[in-house]
């Protein structure tokens, strides 16, 4: 058993209001320079929708992630030889049109216009060519346009639904959407790391954060192709690839990442997980429908004495084990089984998990009372957002995984309704808890972690222990310089 530590995250989608504060916080901190205008290390998509870049989920188009070839895993873009052959021509690479051409406005034509009879305007101009342009796309261009024939209808998850399910989804009285925030997943089996010919992308041993060495990067963009989530970007200004670094300089100082700290809806949870690295390949080889459960199984119990002993032998510090015991991510993913990975069928083993949005699945009957326990399954299956669609997002198509999560979320709602309103009987609460296989104590813990926790409970930053990296052969200051940062007190930008 090879026990390792991984900084992991959970996003609770029922709480996301789509305000994009997280995106702006990240943009202002990391990608506000020339060449990075279209980089959104954190973006918030409206689902159903085509996402950013356009149709990023369609791996027949982009060839990202892994696939099974007999008894082995292989990158969809091909092996090392195939990767090298695509350096000068890669048709699966996203183009500027798949993102958007960065633009600004000629504000001087507006602010310095001479007096006249016509209203002056500021013409949009390309930030790449500097020439006037027609704006046809932009960040979050399809924001809140769920149900449209252009965006939601072309969502790869919607396309696989039956014609009847699509009609129901787009019926005006059922029209519904939810927000999906996305950052780099810092995967255990990262496609970007495996596809980089120059070895510029690596995974930090002490916390699992995936980083790009700017000195080694040659701008071949194989990492962009290899990442099925398209969370690695190419800077047209520097000729280098860049990606979310999970704000590791902030974490080294004990602070939460910027997008976590600024989240208005408090949907974000961060903590460390312990996992068995020896099982990565076997888990990634599972069938699509088994991947979510298999990934959950490889997460280890930080309270188990045998796991603690194995962690010590693997070099995991005692402070990190203590942080794992306090991790809210462990509770959501392992203890409660509420959080699922995004598109586990990509086989990268992403370490960003989502609590699926429950949305309006409760029915009002009999003079305004909520009747759910008697027709539990029929109510769940009649949810406004098809279970099949959510399963394609979070469970490799396994609808039972999503239903199991929903049963627990509904049980929590019923119990809280019983406590706060009192119009649901104890018998109905007991029946819902029995169906979901959860206790009242677990329901209470889920409710408190979801609604009442402080930032220190939601975000448990593990000690980075960068001083111990010297023992592993890496000078921490050298590491920071390679990533473009100066001293801990005075971060600098190398770009």
C-alpha atoms as one frame of an Amber mdcrd trajectory, in Angstrom:
protein
   0.000   0.000   0.000   1.407   3.351  -1.089  -0.428   5.969   0.984  -0.302
   9.501  -0.374  -1.944  12.802   0.477  -3.999  14.834  -1.989  -5.511  18.265
  -1.494  -9.070  17.769  -2.719 -12.207  19.854  -3.044 -15.995  19.598  -3.036
 -18.438  21.988  -4.711 -22.027  21.894  -3.418 -24.078  22.757  -6.505 -27.333
  23.335  -4.628 -25.689  26.410  -3.104 -24.117  27.967  -6.218 -25.930  31.158
  -7.310 -23.841  31.732 -10.440 -22.496  35.120  -9.337 -19.010  34.522 -10.842
 -17.284  36.167  -7.889 -14.904  33.205  -7.827 -14.004  33.720 -11.489 -13.269
  37.407 -11.002 -11.156  36.765  -7.895  -9.045  34.256  -9.821  -8.818  36.437
 -12.933  -7.658  39.479 -10.972  -5.044  37.478  -9.096  -3.555  35.230 -11.766
  -4.571  35.907 -15.381  -5.004  39.633 -15.844  -2.010  40.027 -18.163  -1.527
  40.098 -21.924  -1.925  36.691 -23.554  -4.076  35.292 -20.748  -7.295  37.185
 -21.451  -9.241  34.090 -22.437  -7.799  32.001 -19.568 -10.446  31.318 -16.965
  -8.784  29.002 -14.484 -12.076  29.233 -12.644 -15.243  29.536 -14.695 -18.921
  28.995 -13.934 -21.017  27.312 -16.605 -24.761  27.065 -17.009 -25.905  23.484
 -17.409 -27.440  22.185 -19.566 -25.156  24.043 -21.952 -22.142  23.699 -24.210
 -19.643  24.949 -21.621 -16.255  26.611 -21.994 -14.495  26.014 -24.309 -17.414
  25.097 -26.526 -18.374  21.421 -26.238 -15.410  20.592 -24.004 -17.186  17.406
 -22.924 -17.146  15.970 -26.459 -13.994  13.828 -26.511 -14.756  12.610 -30.011
 -13.886  16.161 -30.991 -11.060  16.949 -28.577  -9.603  13.491 -27.843  -8.820
  14.222 -24.177  -8.397  11.838 -21.274  -7.763   8.094 -21.328  -9.325   5.062
 -22.957  -8.946   1.342 -22.442  -6.907  -0.490 -25.064  -7.161  -4.145 -24.195
  -5.655  -4.524 -20.730  -3.941  -1.140 -20.737  -4.806   2.540 -20.561  -3.809
   4.849 -23.391  -4.243   8.551 -23.948  -6.939   9.253 -26.504  -4.556  11.516
 -28.403  -2.206   8.548 -28.746   1.016   7.306 -27.201   4.289   9.214 -27.019
   4.998   8.689 -30.702   1.539   9.856 -31.685   1.868  12.870 -29.438   5.151
  13.924 -31.015   3.598  13.530 -34.450   0.914  16.060 -33.547   3.225  18.821
 -32.338   3.029  20.751 -35.596  -0.530  19.815 -36.558  -3.099  18.864 -33.962
  -6.660  18.964 -35.344  -8.116  18.049 -31.923  -6.765  21.216 -30.327  -9.318
  23.901 -29.351  -9.108  26.985 -31.519  -9.608  30.610 -30.573 -13.210  30.318
 -31.756 -13.830  27.527 -29.238 -12.901  30.011 -26.505 -13.397  33.570 -27.766
 -11.180  36.192 -29.323 -10.161  38.579 -26.523 -11.491  42.059 -27.109 -11.568
  45.535 -25.642 -13.079  48.834 -26.708 -11.646  52.045 -28.097 -12.748  54.061
 -25.138 -10.899  57.179 -26.319 -13.345  57.432 -29.236 -16.078  57.671 -26.626
 -14.475  59.809 -23.949 -12.570  62.183 -26.277 -15.176  62.528 -29.018 -15.806
  66.126 -30.132 -19.211  67.716 -29.639 -21.687  66.732 -32.332 -25.221  65.680
 -33.174 -24.491  61.921 -33.060 -23.926  59.820 -29.965 -20.289  58.609 -29.921
 -19.588  54.910 -29.438 -16.612  52.823 -28.416 -15.834  50.281 -31.144 -14.740
  46.792 -30.071 -11.235  45.821 -31.142  -9.333  42.537 -30.972  -6.671  42.319
 -28.276  -4.780  39.916 -30.528  -4.668  41.868 -33.797  -5.732  45.306 -32.586
  -8.240  45.552 -35.444 -11.982  46.273 -35.153 -14.028  43.111 -34.761 -17.561
  41.861 -34.329 -18.086  40.279 -30.927 -19.637  36.839 -31.407 -18.639  35.123
 -28.162 -17.215  35.894 -24.768 -16.740  34.509 -21.268 -19.981  32.953 -20.008
 -21.628  33.844 -23.314 -24.387  31.294 -22.742 -24.833  32.231 -19.086 -28.361
  31.387 -17.876 -29.520  30.435 -21.392 -30.528  26.921 -20.417 -33.291  25.578
 -22.599 -32.146  27.435 -25.699 -31.987  25.629 -29.017 -28.399  26.809 -29.472
 -26.686  25.994 -26.191 -28.600  23.541 -24.016 -29.859  21.544 -26.998 -26.245
  20.937 -28.072 -25.023  19.853 -24.647 -23.410  16.403 -25.151 -25.328  15.162
 -22.108 -28.637  16.367 -23.525 -27.964  14.927 -26.982 -27.867  11.399 -25.527
 -31.323  11.788 -23.978 -34.315  10.339 -25.771 -36.495  12.627 -27.868 -39.236
  12.471 -25.253 -36.814  13.364 -22.438 -35.507  16.313 -24.431 -39.053  17.573
 -25.045 -39.799  17.368 -21.344 -36.558  19.131 -20.450 -37.273  22.060 -22.763
 -40.974  22.365 -21.944 -41.493  25.895 -20.650 -43.129  24.773 -17.409 -40.178
  22.434 -16.657 -37.330  24.615 -17.872 -34.524  24.457 -15.343 -30.795  24.991
 -15.128 -28.021  24.918 -12.568 -24.546  26.411 -12.314 -21.391  24.305 -12.617
 -18.199  25.997 -11.339 -15.039  24.404 -12.696 -11.353  24.609 -11.793  -8.500
  22.205 -12.459  -9.303  18.842 -10.894  -5.637  18.089  -9.985  -6.295  14.520
 -11.057  -4.548  11.449  -9.703  -4.110  10.070 -13.239  -3.731  13.436 -14.954
  -3.883  13.381 -18.749  -1.977  16.660 -19.005   0.984  15.237 -17.082   1.116
  12.088 -19.200   0.816  13.914 -22.525   3.509  16.577 -22.023   6.517  15.650
 -24.230   8.901  17.955 -22.372   7.962  16.812 -18.872   7.099  20.346 -17.861
   3.928  19.339 -16.007   4.303  17.498 -12.742   2.330  16.549  -9.649   3.714
  17.705  -6.315   4.405  14.771  -4.041   3.408  16.419  -0.781  -0.074  17.640
  -1.778  -0.855  16.378  -5.304  -1.189  19.844  -6.855  -0.500  19.700 -10.620
   1.801  22.488 -11.843   3.483  23.637 -15.062   7.194  24.481 -14.939   7.382
  27.628 -17.055  11.094  27.133 -17.774  10.605  23.641 -19.208   7.383  24.321
 -21.128   7.928  24.481 -24.897   4.409  25.508 -25.841   3.573  22.303 -27.708
   0.073  22.320 -26.173  -0.215  18.561 -25.844  -1.349  19.218 -22.277  -4.335
  21.127 -23.644  -5.281  18.100 -25.724  -4.542  15.606 -22.955  -6.783  17.340
 -20.416 -10.383  16.268 -21.123 -11.683  19.136 -18.964  -9.718  21.701 -21.004
  -8.338  23.345 -17.887  -4.865  23.875 -19.292  -4.506  26.997 -21.423  -1.947
  28.286 -23.908  -0.811  31.889 -23.527  -0.453  33.487 -26.952   1.589  36.212
 -25.249   4.361  34.055 -23.761   4.087  30.855 -25.797   3.711  28.812 -22.600
   0.932  26.709 -21.118  -0.634  27.699 -17.807  -3.279  26.294 -15.496  -4.874
  26.575 -12.065  -2.250  26.140  -9.343  -4.851  25.807  -6.561  -3.326  28.991
  -5.108  -0.487  26.971  -3.564   1.341  30.146  -2.406  -1.770  31.061  -0.404
  -2.059  27.538   0.977   1.581  27.567   2.018   0.692  30.601   4.125  -2.333
  28.805   5.569  -4.843  30.751   3.485  -7.674  29.389   1.344  -7.415  29.632
  -2.463  -8.799  32.908  -3.796 -11.914  31.412  -5.394 -12.714  29.536  -2.173
 -12.185  32.571   0.020 -14.387  34.811  -2.130 -17.254  32.358  -2.738 -20.496
  34.139  -1.917 -22.629  30.994  -1.756 -20.105  29.172   0.451 -20.339  26.170
  -1.834 -16.645  25.258  -1.691 -14.972  22.835   0.665 -11.266  21.986   0.771
  -9.360  19.339   2.663  -6.782  16.611   2.288  -7.559  12.997   1.404  -5.381
   9.931   1.862  -5.441   7.425  -0.978  -3.686   4.269  -2.094  -1.528   5.142
  -5.106  -1.015   1.442  -5.884  -4.684   1.231  -6.932  -4.682   4.089  -9.457
  -4.255   1.899 -12.522  -6.714  -0.790 -11.421  -9.369   1.823 -10.590  -8.879
   3.648 -13.888  -9.439   0.359 -15.726 -12.937  -0.124 -14.310 -16.018   0.091
 -16.499 -17.576   3.538 -16.814 -20.469   2.823 -14.457 -18.105   1.498 -11.764
 -15.598   4.357 -11.785 -17.276   6.694  -9.289 -17.638   3.963  -6.671 -14.135
   2.611  -7.332 -12.592   6.041  -6.911 -14.451   6.467  -3.642 -13.167   3.095
  -2.450  -9.508   3.998  -3.010  -9.840   6.862  -0.519  -8.514   5.653   2.829
  -9.852   6.079   6.359  -7.518   8.518   8.183  -8.767   7.203  11.551  -7.804
   3.577  10.849  -4.641   2.664  12.832  -3.398   0.438  10.016  -3.826   3.254
   7.493  -2.055   5.685   9.821   0.865   3.274  10.191   1.068   2.746   6.419
   0.911   6.521   5.910   3.854   7.022   8.249   5.842   4.392   6.343   5.035
   6.202   3.088   6.364   9.474   4.498   3.050  11.230   5.182   3.556  13.634
   8.070   1.512  13.364  11.243   0.220  16.913  10.730  -1.162  15.953   7.315
  -2.901  12.897   8.779  -4.512  15.120  11.421  -5.675  17.484   8.666  -7.155
  14.493   6.800  -9.126  13.574   9.913 -10.672  17.061   9.935 -11.256  17.163
   6.186 -14.799  18.104   5.092 -14.021  16.535   1.720 -13.551  13.145   3.378
 -16.987  13.477   4.968 -18.749  14.448   1.742 -17.007  11.908  -0.470 -16.297
   8.895   1.724 -18.373   9.015   4.915 -21.625  10.351   3.484 -21.217   9.401
  -0.190 -22.745  12.704  -1.316 -20.062  14.062  -3.643 -19.273  12.568  -7.061
 -16.471  13.214  -9.597 -17.150  15.105 -12.814 -17.052  12.776 -15.831 -15.205
   9.871 -14.198 -15.343   8.086 -17.557 -12.432  10.293 -18.663 -10.380   8.059
 -16.316  -8.170  10.835 -14.980  -9.488  10.254 -11.427 -10.368  13.908 -10.751
 -10.060  15.102  -7.162 -12.704  17.814  -7.415 -16.064  16.358  -6.385 -19.590
  17.733  -6.764 -22.728  17.367  -4.704 -25.348  17.130  -7.503 -28.062  19.800
  -7.479 -31.271  18.496  -5.962 -33.427  21.170  -7.599 -37.247  21.034  -7.277
 -38.085  17.352  -6.891 -40.450  17.698  -3.945 -44.152  17.732  -4.725 -46.884
  19.687  -2.963 -50.082  17.725  -2.295 -53.120  17.724  -0.032 -53.754  21.321
   0.906 -50.154  22.430   0.491 -48.409  19.694   2.481 -45.292  18.013   1.165
 -45.940  14.374   0.370 -42.763  12.599  -0.589 -42.277   9.458   1.482 -45.301
   7.664  -0.006 -44.240   8.218  -3.617 -40.529   8.616  -3.034 -39.194   6.936
  -6.165 -41.803   8.301  -8.552 -41.151  11.816  -7.271 -37.416  11.369  -7.704
 -37.744  10.001 -11.217 -40.000  12.903 -12.180 -37.402  15.477 -11.266 -37.309
  18.439 -13.623 -33.715  17.628 -14.539 -33.454  14.025 -15.794 -31.487  11.661
 -13.587 -29.928  10.249 -16.742 -28.446  13.643 -17.566 -26.937  14.055 -14.097
 -25.588  10.503 -14.205 -23.807  11.280 -17.467 -22.128  14.216 -15.716 -21.172
  12.743 -12.363 -21.347   8.952 -12.435 -20.266   7.599 -15.809 -23.915   6.983
 -16.649 -24.683   5.075 -13.441 -28.090   6.425 -12.400 -28.054   4.469  -9.147
 -25.123   6.579  -7.910 -27.080   9.808  -8.407 -30.273   8.342  -6.939 -28.370
   7.273  -3.824 -27.147  10.847  -3.367 -30.613  12.258  -3.954 -32.199   9.937
  -1.399 -29.827  11.256   1.253 -30.375  14.899   0.277 -34.144  14.415   0.337
 -33.928  12.714   3.715 -32.091  15.738   5.063 -34.754  18.065   3.644 -37.580
  16.019   5.128 -35.960  15.905   8.556 -35.322  19.655   8.558 -38.899  20.264
   7.429 -40.043  18.171  10.352 -37.901  20.191  12.758 -38.561  23.697  11.437
 -42.135  23.512  10.088 -43.542  20.416  11.713 -45.918  19.429   8.889 -44.138
  16.112   8.233 -44.605  13.296  10.700 -41.846  11.394  12.450 -42.981   8.277
  10.582 -42.330   9.957   7.227 -38.914  11.079   8.436 -38.095   7.546   9.553
 -39.234   6.121   6.232 -37.134   8.598   4.240 -34.075   7.883   6.409 -34.599
   4.144   6.025 -34.865   4.471   2.243 -31.702   6.592   2.103 -29.946   4.372
   4.668 -28.922   7.305   6.827 -29.498   8.079  10.490 -30.879  11.231  12.058
 -27.398  11.968  13.390 -25.896  11.794   9.889 -28.692  13.987   8.539 -27.949
  16.558  11.216 -24.218  16.452  10.412 -24.901  16.915   6.697 -27.232  19.825
   7.416 -24.705  21.558   9.642 -21.796  21.040   7.240 -23.936  22.366   4.410
 -25.505  25.341   6.148 -23.920  26.349   9.440 -20.179  25.782   9.237 -17.509
  28.444   9.616 -14.826  28.936   6.987 -12.343  27.014   9.143 -14.617  23.974
   9.038 -15.366  24.245   5.305 -11.774  24.879   4.305  -9.154  22.863   6.179
  -5.853  23.819   4.593  -3.318  21.079   5.349   0.218  22.072   6.343   2.260
  22.281   3.164   5.472  21.326   5.019   7.605  22.784   2.251  10.637  22.660
   4.540  10.447  18.863   4.395  10.646  18.945   0.605  14.394  19.438   1.025
  14.614  15.897   2.345  12.940  14.705  -0.865  15.588  16.453  -2.957  13.716
  19.645  -3.838  14.718  23.014  -2.461  11.422  24.821  -1.691  12.810  28.186
  -2.740  14.047  26.663  -5.987  10.552  25.266  -6.532   8.996  28.688  -6.019
  11.460  30.299  -8.412  10.689  27.676 -11.072   6.991  28.485 -10.760   7.649
  32.218 -11.107   7.397  33.324  -7.476   9.887  35.155  -5.329  10.030  34.942
  -1.563   7.036  33.960   0.531   6.540  37.588   1.507   6.914  39.100  -1.941
   5.359  36.998  -4.729   6.289  38.164  -8.194   5.173  37.391 -11.706   7.626
  36.111 -14.244   5.401  36.588 -17.273
